[in-house]
């Protein structure tokens, strides 16, 4: 809902985009307890209707260009703010909370402390200090967003829904 589901980059997350985003998130999850199961239901026949329109005045981070991989954003309290698996074929913009945000990947973390929106085309990662919280946390870290959310995934998802 913070922008990562907006596959066409128009600043509007539609119900169908959100459904496809969650399908990509769950595609590789094998632990039933780790699967996300949101209830996403557009008004009848209105899958293209906007779920949320992202404000342009809010601070954001854009993952641009060939930058790809699995990332999550954590706020200054340690609350996980967003998860995504960016494919190289599309840019992704995610809204950010105020204050310090840490961008984390399996390779490390990068601090985002700018009061303005940020565009990332490459990362400057430092080692992250993280501790595992058990099997469920491990399933989230290894399997959630195991498949990148890309234009190709979205198009396949939409085509499969029509059948």
Secondary structure, 3 states (H helix, E strand, C coil): CCCCCCCCCCCEEEHHHHHHHHHHHHCCCCCCCCCCCCCCCCCCCCCCCEEEECCCCCCEEEECCCCCEEEEEEECCCCEEEEEEECCCCCEEEECCCCCEEEEECCEEEEECCCCCEEECCCCCECCCCCCCCHHHHHHHHHCCCCCECHHHHHHHHHHHHC
